[in-house]
Amino acid sequence: MTPQRGRNGRITQIGAPWPVRVVGIGGTLRPNSTSLGALKRAVAAAAAAGADTQVFDLRELALPFYEPDRPLDAYGENVRRYLAAVHDADGLLIATAAYQGTLAGVTKNAIDFLEFLADASPPYLDGKAVGLIATAAGSQAAPNAIAPLVQATHALRAVAAPFSVPIPETWKLTDANGDIVDPRYQARLDDLGRMVVDLARRLRGDGIRHEPATTIETVVAASD
């Protein structure tokens, strides 16, 4: 069988297609976050569509504040693990709560850490599919929180899925664990999870595994 080449020109795979990798990022510092519940629903749909998946609950991950001039090796293993997973992913699902009409600070901080991938190959989130979710207690803030996520996705050179899931008035739509129980929004989250898998496959080329040309260790060395 003829070897296939990824976007960096290297031979990446011979034989059966590799599953796409989808990483979920979300949650707030509050237990039973509705944004985390929504994220897990979408990630489960991505897994059912054939993706290898991983979820980063930002409350458990406990990232420190991003400091622009601080080298990567000055942060803890949690930062390195997070960046390595994002760098290796084909697609992302990002869920934020809507605070004061925009995305939550903990979400923005997680996005800010992706600056460490600037010198990676491919850089930032180049060529990755990204699905976006926002939850809000009120009726208006969730769509507003999607907009800055789209802008950040574009700034990081990723491709935002054309379908996003803003979820208003989550107190009506979730259980005590923060999980989405409304069938309409469950279906939308399922659609988004499947869409990210499909879009990631299209972006990388059907059946081709795009192994990154750099590892997180290379990124650490570049930040010193």
ABEGO torsion letter per residue (X at the ends): XBBBBBAAGBBABBEBBBBBBBBBBEEBABBGBAAAAAAAAAAAAAAAAGBBBBBBBAAAAGBBBBBAABBAAABBAAAAAAAAAAAABABBBBBBBBBGGBBBAAAAAAAAAAAAAAABOBBEABGBBBBBBBBBABAAAAAAAAAAAAAAAAAAGBBBBABBBBBBGAAAABBAAGBBABAAAAAAAAAAAAAAAAAAAAAAEBGBBBBBABBAAAAAAAAX
